[in-house]
Amino acid sequence: MLAFVTAATGLLIGHWTGHLNMVNLNGDLWGTFYGAVGTTQGARLGAVYTGGDGAVITLGKVNDICFNEPSSCDSGFTVSLWFKHRTTYSNDVTVRQIFVTIGDKARFPFKLFQTGRRTDEHLAVKVSASSKQCFYIFPVPRSLWSLFVFVWNTTDLNIFRNGLKVERLKGFCKDEKQKAIEQPVVTLNGDAMFDDLKIWNRTLEPNEINDMFTCLRDERGDQDFEISLQVKLLDEEWNPNMADTSHYQFNQLKNNIESQIWDVYVDVEKTHYIETIVTHKFRPGSVIADFSIIFNLPYYEMIMPLLEAINQNS
């Protein structure tokens, strides 16, 4: 279900069960939608999706100084949501998608999106508040539910995924004055799914964020199981471009490895146990690949088909 929390009080003012009439607990209409939107299985119970091609869901207003008067935001804020997206490609590069905005039609104190003309799986976030503008790009797995928490502390932005701080950030912060926004609202767009959206008028602490992830995962009986591996690629010769996640050589090798892993599980008819494969990085020696496989069953035996295939080819 999609919960919407006011940043001003931290009090739950609406509870979206995912039905398309978007009625809150008081029975009032508090949201609108357009295009290919609907409900689906979420990270918790139900979730909503927007199917791209102009589909948009508009939620209720946010009444807080950080969003009404962004330049006067002196206490910071936190935005959290369970999120799952699909990347759209054109000629092997990403197509720009906007997923979440808080603001009006022209000004957004908070925006979560995907940039265009890149070859790597990523998300981007921009915060315009406290007389600052910060923009960051960070790697993410696609087609996998993740709990993202964005903490604006008035000088910089910290990003957490599934309770852990994201360290691989590319971006900048600069001074910028912002204009007042009369009626900031939350909008959901792009080819994505959304669940349990919350906004606070303060910065959450790392232990609170970790507890939030642990609590929600326990609530839904989460059994996702991540196994990380480091594998030496004997047939590859190191090239410094392989360390750049935006370079085509990184993504070419990444796609090749992930395709071969999928083939292993196709042969043993166990692809339905794999949630996603995440290639983290390549490093010299000759070439060492660091990657993770996320399974939907918590059994180490799930990795055995891949280990057997590696041993046969070593």
N, C-alpha and C positions, 0 to 999 in steps of 0.2 A: 504494500500500500504506500501511497505517497503522502508523507506528512509535511505540512507547511508551517513553519514556526516563525512568529514575528521576532525580528531582531530587537525590538524596543524592550520587550519584557521577558523574552525567552518562554512565553506561554503559548501553548498550542492553540491557534485560532482557527485552524481548519484541518480536516482530515480527509484526504482524497483517497477513496477506496479503489480508484481506477475506473469507475463507471464513467461513461462519456458525458453524462449530464453535469459532472463536476460540481456536485452539491456538497457543501460542508456540513459540519455536525448540526448546525442550526437550521438546515434546510434551505439556506440561501444559495442562489446561483453566484458562484465566485470565480468562475473561469470560463474561457471560450476556447474553441478549437476550430481548425480549418485543415482540410486535406486528409491525407492518408494517416490517420491516427487511430489508436485502438488500445486494447488492454492485452496483457500477456502475463506469463509467469515471471515473477520478479525475484530479486535477491531475498526478499522476505516472504510476502504473500503474493499480492498482485502488483503489477507495474504498468506503466503506460509506454507506448512507443510512438515515435514520429517516423514516417517512412520516407523522409526526404521529399524532393520535388515540391518545395514550398509548404509542406506540412508544418503546422505550428500549434502549440498549446500555450495559451496565456493564462497564468495563474493570478492570484490576488496581489494587491498593493503591498509594498514594504514601507512602513513608516518608521524611519530611523535616520538620525543625522548623517550617518555614513553614506546613505543612499539619497537622501533629500538634499543635503549640503555636503557633498563629498570632501571639499577642501577643509571643512571643520571637523572631520572625522578624527577624534583624538583618543578614542578608546579601542579602535580596531574592530574587526568582525571576523566571523568564521562562517564558511559555507561548506556544507557536507552533503553528499548524495551517493547512493549506489548508482553506478553508471555502466552501460555496456554499449559499444558502438560498432558500426561497420565502416571501414574505410572505402571510399570511392576513388578509383584510379582512372586516369585518362592518359594514354600513351606512357604508361609505367610510372607516372608521377601522381601524387595525391591531388584531389580536387578539394578546394576550400569548403569547409562546413562549419556553421555556427551551431553549437549545441545548447548552451545555457547563457542567457543574458539577464542582468538585473539593471533596469534603467528605463529610459524612454526610447523613442524611435531613433534618437541621434546620439545620446550620451549613455555610457554604460560603466558605472563604477566596477562592475564585475562582468567578465565575459570568458566563457570556456568554448574553445573552438579547435579546429584543425586547419593548419595552413595549407596552401596549395603549392604545387610544384616541388614537393619533396618525395623522396623514395623510401623513407623510413616510417614505421608505425609510431605515431606520436600524438600528443595533445598539446595545445597551447592555451595559456591563460593570461589575461590582461586585467590588471587592477588599476583604476584611476581614482585615488582617494588620498586624503591627508596631504594635498599639494604634491603628490607623487604620481608617476605612472610607471608601473612595472610590467614587464612582458617576459614570459618564460616559455620555453619549449622543453618537453620531457618525454622520454620513451614510455610507451604503454603497450600491453598486449591488446589486440582487437578481439571482439567476439567473446569476451570474458567479463563477468560481473566483477567490479572492483568498488570498494568504498574509498572515495576520494574526499579528502578534507583539505580546504584551502584556508590558511590562517594569515590574515593581514594584521600586522602588529604596528601599523602606521608608518613604518620605514621600509619594510621589506615583506615578501610573501614566502611562507613556508608551505610546502605541499606534502601531504601524506597519502600513501596508498596502502590500504589494508593494514592500517595501524603503524606503518613504518614510514619514516621520512624519506622522501625522494631526494637523492643526492645528485643525480645526473641532470643538472639543469643548465640550459643555455639561454641567456637573455640579458636584460639590463633593467636598471631603474634610473629615472631622471626626474628632475623637478618639473612640475606642471600644475598650473592653477585650473580648478574645475568650476563649472557653472552649476547653479542650483538646478535641481530636477523636481518638478512639481508632483508628479505621480509616477514614481518608479514601480515597475511591475516585473514579475519573473516570466520569462518565456522559454519554452523548450522547442528545439528545432533539430534539423538534420536527420540522418539515418541512425537512430539510437533508441535506447531504452533507459527509463529513469525510474528510480524508486527511492523513497524516504529522503526527500529533500528538506534540509533544515538550515536555518540562518540564526546566528547569535549576534548580539551586539557587544561581544567581547572575544578575546583570543582564548581558544581552548588550549590546555596544557597537553603535552605529549602523552601523559598517563591517561588523561580523559579520552583522548583519541584512540589509544590502544584498547581501553575498556569498551569504547563504543563498538569497535570492530569485533572484539571477543564476544560481547553481549549479543550482537546481532547474528553473528555466526552460530553461536550456541542456540539461539532462538530458532533458527531455520534448520538446525541439525546439519550444518555444513560439513561435508566430508571431502572437500577438495584436498588433494594431496600433491605437494610439489616436491619433485626430486631434481636436484641440480647436478650437472655433470661437467667435467672438463675433459675434452677429447682432443688428442693430437691428430691433425689431418695430414697424413703422410704424403698425399699426392699434391698438396698445396705448397706454394712458395710464398713467403711473407712479402707483403707490400704494405707500406705505411698507410695507404688509402683504406686498408681493411680495418683500421682503428677508427675511422670516421663513419659514424652511423648514417650520415646523410649522403655518403658517396655510393655510387652505383656498384663498385666492387664489393663493398660491405654487404649490400643488399642482394647482390647476385649470389654471393657465397651463402648468405643467410637463407635465401629461398631454396638453394640447392640442398643444404643440410636438412632443413625442415621437411622438404619434399621426400628425401631419402628416409627420414624417420617415419613419416606417414606410411611410406611403402612397406616398411618393416611390419607395421601393425596391420596394414591391409592384408599382408600375406598370412598372418596368424588370426585374422578376423577379430581384432580387438580395438579397432579404431573408435568404437563407441565408448571406450573407457577414457579417451583423451579429451580433455577440455580445451587445451591449447598448448602450443610450443612457443617458448620465448627465447630468442637468441640475445644474450646480453652483450657480448663483446668477443672480439678476436684479438689475440696477442701473439708476439713472435715466439717461435721455439719448436719446430719450424713455424707451423700455424696451430695455435691452440684455440679451440672454440669453447666458450663458456655459455651454456644454455640450460634451460629448465623445461621439464615436461610436467604439466599439471593434469593429474588424473582425477576422476570423480569417485574413486574408491581408495581408501587409506591403506593400501597394501604394497609393500616393497616389491612383491612379485610382479607388479605391473611393469617394472623396468627390465625384467629378465629377457624378453624378446630382443630388445635393443642391445643389451650387453652381449647376448649370444651372437648377434649379427656383427658387432664390433670385433669380437674375438675371432670370428671366422675370417674377417678381412684384414686382421692385423698381421 
